[in-house]
Amino acid sequence: MNTASNAVRSTPATTFFGKLRALALHALNLHLQNCAVIAEAHRRPN
């Protein structure tokens, strides 16, 4: 009984951190793509 209530209580935090993790990974991916574009622009001759 107590473990079931603990599981129900921890579910919102788990989904919150899951969404936060997905958002962080997406932001990291965009950042790395941006870095790749900047590096490519610097690599090319004028």
N, C-alpha and C positions, 0 to 999 in steps of 0.2 A: 504493500500500500504506500509506504513512504517513498520507495524507489520510483513508483509510477508518478507520484506527484512531483518528485524531483525532475523526472524526465520531461514532464509537461512544462515545468517552470523553466528549464534550460533551453527549451525549443526556440523561443523568440530570440534569445541571445545567440544561439547557434545560427539561425537564419540571418541575423544581423551581421555576424562576423563572416558568414559565407558571402553575403552581398558585398561587404566591405572588401573581402579578399578579391572577389571578382572585379570590383571597381579598381582596386590597386593594380591588379594584373593588366587590366585594360589601359590604365594610365601609363603603366610602364611600357606596354607595347607601343602606344602612341609616341611616347618619349623616344624610344629606340628608333622608330621609323623617322621621326624628326631629325634625330642625330644622323641617321644614314643619309638623309636628303642633304643636310648641311655638309657632311663629309664629302659627298659626291660633288657638290657645288664647289668645294674648295679644291678637289682633286683635278677638276677639269681646267684646262688652260683658258685664259681669257680670249 
